[in-house]
């Protein structure tokens, strides 16, 4: 079994094994098995980075085996510079989320941990799939564990949020399935994604394919105006669910643009780039302003996620190396930072059982260690130089200015709004005198929470201070993608 297969199936196997445990009588053992499963799953992905060849745009660690012979569907896996760090981010985040749920989840512990491990395997499958149907199966399969995570362990309106999440993302994906079948017929019976990249397509066909993929991926990112499901889901989801949703699941849509929309329909991508840029700028500016008026911490960070993901799609559709590389770097950075923000809110929620900003004040007086971590992650969310949040946004802004000064200026306003809503939230929650008796009785983070936040802090600072390992991996793949997208496929 190859490394990519191990990366996909090891967490799934651990997840399935956890389901065999009794419901809650073995909770302690379940947690340890889940942690071992998450760590082993992460260690399996490390050789993907250490053995990765930077100088080639070709797919690496390729595995191919027959699956559904009648329709020429193959179990075909491979990664390049566009997907490597997303695989590592997924396995890393799963470890942190398992640690975060250690004491918090007390009911159906085995099912909770199993859902996250199985979800991790499915998401890695999305990033590694090179067969259209395999991609679609993994892409849709991610909905099931996340639906259960929200619907079982969520807040008071969890059923509504889980249903909204499922309907929005499923309906968008149905058009993608039609596009995959069209490409299968057009290519003479192949679901090979890389061969679709070379397929000559007429203008009308490309436009249809572009919008079919747009329906699936824009909802997942989510882009404005199909972003309305995200704040509702974040508010109701348990802390770990919010962290994985923000850190990884939103990236499935952005990755889809890179792997499908741009290389398969390059002419349509150029023709409709103005629309993508406009929607991205609305997300960056308007949704940033919406975040400013939120009274719920989770809702604020949820809208912040929409604004930050607007940077990603903006970077992709200005079609220059700085923009596309910056968009991918921003995906990884947002994974670290948004995951950390949601887990930080979870630390407070576990103690006070409120996410309302007004219910806090002066937390720094009772939780100084935690307030220091929260400040680091808040600064990263603002895009402070030296943190992960700065690198991708700066690259996208540089690329946007190179493309069009006014678009670059519009994108740069996000740094102002980002600082405004993040620092205002930090001021009201953490600074000043102790706000009430709940805050007075707070205890600082324990060793488990310190470990969880330290892992994320190291990732945020490492990427901010030394982003070279992240950018080196993707350089050749981004250049190849842009060369491909610059070539017309009109017959």
N, C-alpha and C positions, 0 to 999 in steps of 0.2 A: 504494500500500500504506500502510495506516494505521500509527500509532506502535506500537500494541499488536502488530500483525502483525510489524513489524520487531523488536520486543523478543523475540518468540517465535522467529522464523525466522532472524534474523541469527546467533545463536550456533549454531543447528542447522546452518546452511549452512557456517559455519566448521568445525564438527565433522566434517561429511561430507567437506569438502575435505581435512581433515587425514588422513582414512583413505586418501586417494589417495597419500600420501607413502610412501616405502619404510619398512620397519620401523624400523631404528635408524641407518641410515647417514646420515640427514638430521636427526638428533635436534636439533641446534642450530637449524636452520631451523624445525623443528616447534615448538619452544618459543616462538620469536619470533612465528610465525603464531598460535599459541594465545593468546599475550599480547595481540597486536593484536586478535584476535577477541573476547577477554574485555573489553578496554577499549572497543572499538567497541560491543559489546553493552550495556555500562554506560552509555555516552554516549547511546545511543538511548533509554534509560529516563529520563534526566534531564529531558527536556521534559515527561514525564508529570507530574512534580512542579511544574515551573515554570509549566506551563499549566493546573494543576488549580484548579478553582473551589471554594473552601472552603464557600461558603454554601448548597450544595445537596446533597441526598441522592441525586439522580438519577445514573444511570450516565453516565460520561464517556468520551470517546474511543471511542464505540461503533462497531463494524464489524459488518455483517451481510451474509452472502451465502449462497445456496443451497448445500447440500452433498449430502444424500441426499434428493432430492425426494419419492420414494415414501413415506418415513416422516416427512416434514416435519422432517428434521434439518438444522440450519443451522450455518454457521460464524459464530457470534455471540459477539463479544467486547465487554467493557466493564469499567471499574473504578470503584470508589467509595472512600470513606474507609476502608473495612474492608480493602481489598486493595492500595491504592497503595504503602504502605511495604513490603509483602511482596514486591512486584515489584522495588522498588529494592534491598531486602536481598539478593534472589537474585542480581541482576546484580553487586552489589558483592562478595558473597562469592565469586563465581566468579573475579573478578580476583585476590583474595587467594589462593585455592586454586591458581591457575595459578602464581603467584609462589612459593608454598610448595613446589611440586613440581619447581622448576627444576633443581636438582642431585640431588635425592633419587631420582627415577624415572629409571632408566637402561635399562630394557627395555620394549619396546613403547610408546615415548614417545608416538607419534602416536595410538595407540589410547586411552591413558590420558587425554590432553588432550581427544581427541574425545569420550570418554564424558562428561566433565564439562561440556563446552560443550553437547552435545545434551541432557544432563540439565537444564541451566539453562533451555534453551528450553521443555522439557516442563513444568517447575515453574512458570514464568511463565504457561504456557498454563492450568494448573490455576487460578491466581489470577485469570485474565482471562476464563475461559469463562462464558458465559451460556446455553449450551445443555447440557442434561443429558448427552447422548451425547458431546458434545465434551469436557465435564468428565471423564467416565468414561474416555475414550480417553487424555487427557493424564495423568489420575490413575494409570492402570495402566501407561502407557508409562514413567513415572518408574522403575518397578521394574527395567526391563531394563538401562539403563546402570549403576544402582547395584548390581545383581546381579553384573554383569561386573566392576565396580570392586572389590567385595569378593572375588569368586571368583578373579580373576586376580592382583591385586596385594596380597592380604591376607596374614595370618599363617599359621602352621602348620595351624590348623583352619579355613582359609578356606572350603572347600567346605561343611562343616557349617554355618557361620555364614551363608553366602550362601543355602543351601537353606532354612534356618530363617527368614531374613528374607523370602524370596520366598513360602513357604507361608503364614506367618502373615498377611502383608499381602494376599495374593491371596484367601485364603479369606474374610477379612473383607469384601472388596470385592464378592464374588459376591452377598451379600444386598442390597448397595446397588444392584446392577444390577436385581434383582427389584423393588426399590422404585421405580426410575426407570421401568421398564416399567409398573408399576401406575399411577404418576402420569400417564404418557403416555395410557393408556387412560381414566383418570378425567377427564382434561382435554380429551377429545375429539380426541386426536391431536396433542398439542403437547409438545415437549421444552424449551420456553422456561422457564427457571428462575424468572424474575420473574413469569410468569403462574401458576406453581405456588404462589407466595407468596399469591396471592389465592383459591386454590381452596378451597371449603368442603369439609371432611372430617369424617366421623363419629369418635366417640371410639375405636372399635376400630381403624379405619384409621390414625388418627394414632399410636396406640400401636405398631402394626406398623411404620409408617414410621420412627418414632423409634428403635426397636431395630434395624431394618435399617441405618439410617445409623450408629447407635451401633457396630454390629459392624465397619463399615469404618473409622470415624474414631477410635474408642477404641484400636484396635490401632495406628493410625498415630501417635497422640499421643506415646507410648503411655500409657494409663491403667492403674493397678493394677486387676486382677491380670493383664492381658494385656501386661505390660511386659517379660516375661522374655526376649524375643528381643533386646532392645536392648543389654544389657551384653555378650552373646556377640558380637553384630555389631560393636560398637565396638572390642572387644579385638582382633578379627581384621582389621578394615578398615584400609586404609592411612590415613595421617594426613589427607589431603585428603578421603577418603571419610567419616571420622568427623566432620570439620568441617562438611561439607555436610549430612550426615545430621542432626546436632544443630542446625545453624543454620537449615536450611530444611525438610528433609523432614518433620520432626515437626510443622511448622506446617501442613502440608497437612491433617492430621486436625483440628486446632483450627479452621482456617478453614472446614472442612466443617460443623462445628457451627453456625457463624455464618450460612453461606449456605444450608444445607439444614435441619438438625434444628429450629432455633429458629423460623425464619419459616414453614416448611411445616407443622410440627406444634406450634403454640404451646401448645395445651391439654395435649398429652402432655408437652411440655417442662416445663410448670409442675407437672404431676402427678408426674413422675419426677425433678424437680429435687433432691429429697432424696437420691436414689440417686447422682446426679452429684456432689453436694456431699460425700457420705460417701466416695465413691471418691477424690475430689480430696484430701480431708483425710488419708485413709490414705496417699496418694502423698506428700503434703507431710511428714507426721510419720514414718510407718513407714519409707518408702524413704530418708528423711533419716538415720534411725538405721542402716539397712543400709549406707549410704555410709560411715558412721563406721568400720566394721570392715574395709573393703577394703584389700588390700595392693597392688593393681595401680592405678596412677594413672588409667589409662583407665577402668577399672571404676568407680572412685570418681566420676569426672566423669560417667560414663554414668548412674549412679544419681542423681547430683545433677541431671541433666537431667530425669529422671522427676519428681523432687520439684519442680523449678521449673515444669515444664509442668502440674503439679497446681494451681499458682496460676492458670494460664490458664483451665483448665476451671472452677475454683471461681469465678473472676471472672465468667465467662459466665452461670453458672446461679444467681447471686444476683439477677439481673435488676434491677440499678440502674446508672446511668450510670458511676459511679466504678468499679464492678466490671468491666463490659464493656470500658470504655476502658482500665482498668488491665490487663485480660487481653490486649488487643491490644498495648499498650505493652510488656508483659512478653514477648510473642512476639518483638518486634523486639529488645528488650534481650538476651533469651536467645540470639538469633541471633548478636549481636556477641560476647557474653561466652563462651558455650560454644564457639563457633568459635575464639576466641582461646585458651581453655584447652586444647583439643585440639591446636591448632597448636603451642602451647608445649610440650606433652608430646612432640610430634613432633620438636621441636628437640633435646630431650634424647635421645630414642630414636635419632635419626640418628647421635648421637655414641657412645652407650654400648650401644645395642641391648638395652636392658632398660626395662621399664615398672614394675618392682617398686620400691616406695618404699624398701625396705631396702637397695637397691643404690646409694643416693645418700647425700647428707649433706654440708653445707658447700659447695653449689654456688656460693653467693654469693662465695666466696673466689676462684674461678677464672672465673666468668661474671657479674661485677657488673652489666653492662648488661642482660643477659637476666634476672637476678634482679629487677631493678627493674620490668621489664615484667611478669614473673610475679606480682609483689606487687600491681601495679595490677589485673590480671585476677582475682587471688584475692580482693581486696577487693570488686571488682564482683560476684563470685560470691556473696560474703557479703551483698550488698545495702548496701554503704556509701553514705551520702548523698554526692552529687556524682558518682556513677557511674551508668551505665545500669541496673545491677541493682537500684538502690533504687527508681526511679520507679514501675515497674509493680507491684512487690510492695507498696509503700506504698499505692498507689491501691486495690489489691485488698483489703488489710487494712482500709482505711478503709471501703470498700464493704461488706465482710463484717461489720464492727462495726455499721454502720448497719442491716444485714439482721438480724443476731443476734449479740449480744456474744460468746457462747461459741464460735461458729464463727469469729469474728474472732480470738479468743484462740488457738484451735487453729491458725489459719493463721499467726499471729505467731510460734509456736514454730519455724517454718521458719527464721526469721532466726537463732535461737540454734543450731539444728542445722547450718545452712549455714555459720555462722562456725566451728563446732566442727570439722566434717570438712575444710573448706577450709584453715583456718589450721593445723590439726594436720598436714595433708599438707605445707603450705609449710614449717613448722618442721622436719620430718624430712628434707625434700629439700634445702632451700636454706640453712638456718641452722646454726650451730655450726661445729666444726672440720671440715676436709676428711675425708670418710668413708672413702675408699679410693683406690687408685692410679688407678682409672678417672676419678674426679672430679678428682684431681690433674692429670691430663693434658688436661682439657677446655679447649677454646678458646672464647672469647666469640663472640657472634653476629657474622656477617659483614654486609656492606651489604645483601644481598638479604633476609636474615632481619630486619634492623633495619627495612627498608622495610615488610615484611609486618606486623610487630608494631606499627609506628608507625601504619599505616592503621587497624588495629583499636583501638589506644589512643585515637586521635583520635575515632573513632566512639563509643567507650565514654564518654569524658569529655564530648563534645559533647552526647550524649543525656542524660547525668546532670546537667550544669550548665544546659542550655537545652532542655528537652523540648517547649517550645511548638510548634515546627514539626511534631512528631509528633502531639501531641494536637489541634491546630487542624484538621488534615486529617480526623480521624475523628469529631469532635464531632457534626456534623449527621447523619452516617450512623448513629452509635450511637443517637442520639435517635430517629431514624426506625425503626430496628430494634426498639427497646424499645416504641415506640408500637404497632408491628405485632404484636409478641409478646404485648402486653397485651390484644389484641382476640381474642375467641374466634372460632374458625372452625367451630364445631359448627353443622350446618344446622338 
